[in-house]
Amino acid sequence: MENHLIIINQPLQLIFATNNQHKVDEIKVVIGKQFNVVTLKDAGIDIDIPEPHDTLEANATEKSTTIYRLTGNNVFSEDTGLEVAALNGEPGIKSARYAGEGKNFKANIDKLLAKLEGIANCKARFRTVISLILNNQEYLFEGICEGNIIAQQKGLKGFGYDPVFVPNGSNKTFAQMTIEEKNFFSHRKKATDKLINFLKENTLTDVANKAV
């Protein structure tokens, strides 16, 4: 009689190189239990990774490579910017520090709305770039959400510029949406979906049957 040993592989573990719990929450909702996402805090890593570069791609790479060099583990990171057409792409890579190094988003929003005062065209987009380092090789994934900036803040959910950003196809700001509603439009989800599809195609996470 032939016996079969069923081997269940554990989900691939990935360190998420961020200290932003809001981003962790959003991405974990998308990934679910398909992969094991470990935060920096869970990994016992307490560092503030610099973002010194002039592109989202380079900053995302900086974060992932910093943690990869530190741990040697598979890791991914993301960098996101709000790009406003009338402001030539501002705040862009400086989105988190638009009003200063303190990362005060109330001050950031106040500065943004002051610059847009009297401007009719407030088209904007969120753009996310994810950098994955898997087996010492980097891969990049991009997600974009088009929308508009409104003059008055609405909603208490979300974070960052969410209270003043309305995605195309909705009459709500991101801050008025649940995570599930936001993920219907989200730039971060679009990039994460690409990450997930890549991982599914390039890693073994299924149950394997081995004849003994």
C-alpha positions in Angstrom: 0.0 0.0 0.0 1.4 3.4 -1.0 1.6 6.0 1.8 1.5 9.7 1.2 3.1 12.3 3.4 1.2 15.6 3.3 3.6 18.5 3.7 2.0 21.9 4.5 4.4 24.7 3.8 4.2 27.7 6.1 3.2 31.0 4.5 6.1 33.0 3.2 7.3 35.4 5.9 8.0 39.0 4.9 9.2 41.9 7.0 7.3 45.1 6.3 9.8 47.9 6.6 7.6 50.6 8.1 6.8 52.2 11.4 3.4 53.5 10.2 0.8 51.3 11.8 -1.9 52.7 9.5 0.0 51.3 6.5 0.4 48.0 8.2 -3.3 47.8 8.9 -4.3 48.6 5.3 -1.8 46.1 3.7 -2.7 43.3 6.1 -6.3 43.6 5.1 -5.3 43.1 1.5 -2.8 40.3 2.1 -4.8 38.4 4.7 -3.3 35.1 5.6 -1.7 34.4 2.2 1.6 35.6 3.5 3.0 36.2 7.0 3.6 40.0 7.3 5.9 40.9 10.2 6.2 44.5 11.3 9.4 46.1 12.4 8.1 46.2 15.9 7.3 42.5 15.8 10.8 41.8 14.5 12.3 43.9 17.4 13.7 46.5 15.1 13.5 50.1 16.4 15.0 52.5 13.8 13.7 55.4 11.7 14.7 54.6 8.2 15.7 57.7 6.2 14.0 58.9 3.0 16.8 61.0 1.5 16.1 60.5 -2.2 14.1 62.5 -4.8 11.9 59.6 -6.1 9.4 57.3 -4.5 11.2 54.4 -6.1 14.6 55.3 -4.5 13.1 55.9 -1.1 11.2 52.6 -1.2 14.5 50.9 -2.1 16.3 52.6 0.7 13.8 51.3 3.3 13.8 47.7 2.0 17.6 47.4 1.5 18.2 48.9 5.0 16.2 46.2 6.7 17.4 43.4 4.3 21.0 44.3 5.2 20.1 44.3 8.9 18.2 41.0 8.9 19.0 39.0 5.8 15.2 38.2 5.6 12.8 38.8 2.7 11.4 42.3 3.1 9.2 44.8 1.4 8.6 48.5 1.9 6.6 51.2 0.3 6.8 54.9 -0.3 3.7 57.0 -1.1 3.3 60.5 -2.3 0.4 62.8 -3.0 0.9 64.6 -6.3 -1.1 67.7 -7.0 -1.2 68.8 -10.7 -1.6 72.5 -10.0 1.4 72.4 -7.7 3.7 70.7 -10.2 3.5 67.4 -8.3 3.8 68.7 -4.7 4.0 67.5 -2.0 5.2 64.4 -3.7 8.2 62.7 -2.0 7.9 65.3 0.8 4.3 64.4 1.6 4.9 63.3 5.2 7.2 66.2 5.9 5.5 68.9 3.8 5.2 71.4 6.7 8.4 70.2 8.5 10.3 67.3 9.8 7.7 66.7 12.5 5.4 64.7 10.2 2.4 66.7 11.4 -0.4 66.0 9.0 -2.7 68.7 10.3 0.1 71.2 9.4 0.7 69.4 6.1 -3.0 69.7 5.1 -3.1 73.3 6.2 -0.1 74.1 4.0 -1.6 72.2 1.1 -5.0 74.0 1.3 -3.3 77.4 1.7 -1.3 76.8 -1.5 -4.5 75.7 -3.4 -6.6 78.6 -2.2 -8.3 80.2 -5.3 -7.2 77.4 -7.6 -10.1 75.7 -9.5 -8.2 72.7 -10.8 -7.4 70.6 -7.7 -6.7 67.3 -9.5 -4.4 65.1 -7.6 -3.3 61.5 -7.3 -1.8 59.2 -4.7 1.1 57.1 -6.0 2.6 54.2 -4.1 5.7 52.3 -5.0 6.5 49.0 -3.2 10.0 47.6 -3.1 10.3 43.9 -2.5 13.6 42.1 -1.8 13.1 38.4 -2.3 16.1 36.1 -2.2 18.5 39.1 -2.6 16.7 40.4 -5.7 14.6 43.6 -5.8 11.3 44.0 -7.6 9.2 47.2 -7.8 5.4 47.5 -8.0 3.4 50.7 -8.5 -0.2 51.7 -7.7 -2.0 55.0 -8.6 -5.3 56.5 -7.4 -6.6 59.6 -9.3 -8.9 62.1 -7.6 -9.3 65.7 -6.3 -8.4 67.8 -3.3 -11.4 69.4 -1.6 -11.2 72.7 0.3 -12.7 71.4 3.6 -11.6 68.4 5.6 -14.2 65.6 5.9 -14.1 62.4 7.9 -12.2 61.0 10.9 -10.9 57.7 9.5 -7.6 57.1 7.7 -4.5 59.2 8.0 -2.4 61.7 6.3 -4.2 63.6 3.5 -7.2 61.3 3.6 -9.6 64.0 4.9 -9.1 66.2 1.8 -8.8 63.6 -1.0 -11.8 62.3 -2.9 -11.0 59.5 -5.4 -12.5 59.5 -8.8 -15.8 57.6 -8.8 -16.7 58.5 -5.2 -18.2 61.4 -3.3 -16.5 60.5 -0.1 -13.0 61.4 1.1 -10.7 58.5 2.1 -11.2 59.7 5.7 -15.0 59.0 5.4 -14.4 55.4 4.3 -13.8 52.1 6.0 -10.6 50.3 5.1 -12.6 48.0 2.9 -14.2 51.0 1.1 -10.9 52.8 0.7 -9.3 49.6 -0.7 -11.8 49.7 -3.6 -9.9 52.7 -4.9 -6.6 52.6 -3.0 -3.2 53.2 -4.6 -1.7 51.1 -1.9 -4.0 48.2 -2.6 -3.3 48.3 -6.3 0.5 48.1 -5.6 -0.1 45.4 -3.0 -2.2 43.3 -5.4 0.7 43.4 -7.9 3.0 42.3 -5.1 0.7 39.4 -4.1 0.3 38.2 -7.7 4.1 38.2 -8.1 4.7 36.3 -4.9 2.0 33.7 -5.9 3.8 33.2 -9.2 7.3 33.0 -7.8 7.1 31.2 -4.4 5.8 27.9 -3.3 3.0 28.2 -0.7 0.7 25.4 -1.7 0.2 22.1 -0.1 2.7 19.6 -1.5 2.1 15.8 -1.7 5.2 13.7 -1.5 5.1 9.9 -2.0 7.0 7.9 0.5 
